[in-house]
């Protein structure tokens, strides 16, 4: 590209949140001689009101190019293109009038992000929004003032569907899980077999796939083959279940995660360009997630 990268600009008191962009051809393209990127800390689960989005866009039209990126894979609302002299007035109005803060950039703790969690998802095994907000507030210094040799990311997924791809994109991945048996509604199982309910919540109803076949669509696709039909009842050997979520996703009115819920902790995921994606390594198979003590672990 024709951008000279570097964290050589910022706002007073912060070391992150602004990504310096200078063209190496300023005489030829004076309009983008400075074209800095501003990263905004997104709300948990990226819930915005229309009023807040309009206010941010109006502010960016005033101090920047008006172009945005919703959102980067790290998180953050990304505002593309402003000049050095506009950074401080933008930051002042952003924090004082809109009550919005900058996100992380560079070798710091990047802005934590989470899935919809219990706000919209019945499979969520812990409150992803609460822990994401709590740790964001707790680690403000680490987010705004880079002190690490490399970036560090938290990502929170409420269930093993992992809708924020934490297992592939975070240094510390927190994925909801359970340690008891999958809840089975046998009447619901029969409802799918008899065609009373659409599989996958009707997500694949754009064409006629034929009658639902539980052997072909569920049992045969179980990665550990831990499920079987015994007469008219579905049996699951939960000791062999890997929490892949396939059976629950296909038959949501028949199956649910267990009641003893918590999270699995994993570390070390990254996606280097040359080496390819590296998934995280599990370090804690199960831990209870307790909001009552501000998510502190009692050793």
Rosetta blueprint (number, residue, H / E / L):
1 X L
2 X L
3 X E
4 X E
5 X E
6 X E
7 X L
8 X L
9 X L
10 X L
11 X L
12 X L
13 X L
14 X L
15 X L
16 X L
17 X L
18 X E
19 X E
20 X E
21 X E
22 X E
23 X E
24 X L
25 X L
26 X L
27 X L
28 X L
29 X L
30 X H
31 X H
32 X H
33 X L
34 X E
35 X L
36 X L
37 X E
38 X E
39 X E
40 X E
41 X L
42 X L
43 X L
44 X H
45 X H
46 X H
47 X L
48 X L
49 X L
50 X H
51 X H
52 X H
53 X H
54 X H
55 X H
56 X H
57 X H
58 X H
59 X H
60 X H
61 X H
62 X H
63 X H
64 X E
65 X E
66 X E
67 X E
68 X E
69 X E
70 X E
71 X E
72 X E
73 X L
74 X L
75 X E
76 X E
77 X E
78 X E
79 X E
80 X E
81 X E
82 X E
83 X L
84 X H
85 X H
86 X H
87 X H
88 X H
89 X H
90 X H
91 X H
92 X H
93 X H
94 X H
95 X H
96 X H
97 X L
98 X L
99 X L
100 X L
101 X L
102 X E
103 X L
104 X L
105 X L
106 X L
107 X L
108 X L
109 X E
110 X L
111 X L
112 X L
113 X E
114 X E
115 X L
116 X L
117 X H
118 X H
119 X H
120 X L
121 X L
122 X L
123 X L
124 X L
125 X L
126 X L
127 X L
128 X H
129 X H
130 X H
131 X H
132 X H
133 X H
134 X H
135 X H
136 X H
137 X H
138 X H
139 X L
140 X H
141 X H
142 X H
143 X H
144 X H
145 X L
146 X L
147 X L
148 X L
149 X L
150 X L
151 X L
152 X E
153 X L
154 X E
155 X E
156 X E
157 X E
158 X L
159 X L
160 X L
161 X L
162 X L
163 X L
164 X L
165 X L
166 X H
167 X H
168 X H
169 X H
170 X L
171 X L
172 X E
173 X E
174 X E
175 X E
176 X E
177 X E
178 X E
179 X L
180 X L
181 X L
182 X L
183 X E
184 X E
185 X L
186 X H
187 X H
188 X H
189 X H
190 X H
191 X H
192 X H
193 X H
194 X L
195 X L
196 X L
197 X L
198 X L
199 X H
200 X H
201 X H
202 X H
203 X L
204 X L
205 X L
206 X L
207 X L
208 X L
209 X L
210 X L
211 X L
212 X L
213 X L
214 X H
215 X H
216 X H
217 X H
218 X L
219 X H
220 X H
221 X H
222 X L
223 X L
224 X L
225 X L
226 X L
227 X E
228 X E
229 X E
230 X E
231 X L
232 X L
233 X E
234 X E
235 X E
236 X E
237 X L
238 X H
239 X H
240 X H
241 X L
242 X L
243 X L
244 X L
245 X L
246 X H
247 X H
248 X H
249 X H
250 X H
251 X L
252 X L
253 X L
254 X L
255 X E
256 X E
257 X L
258 X L
259 X L
260 X L
261 X E
262 X E
263 X E
264 X E
265 X E
266 X E
267 X E
268 X L
269 X L
270 X E
271 X E
272 X E
273 X L
274 X L
275 X L
276 X E
277 X E
278 X E
279 X L
280 X L
281 X E
282 X E
283 X E
284 X E
285 X E
286 X E
287 X E
288 X L
289 X L
290 X L
291 X H
292 X H
293 X H
294 X L
295 X L
296 X L
297 X L
298 X L
299 X L
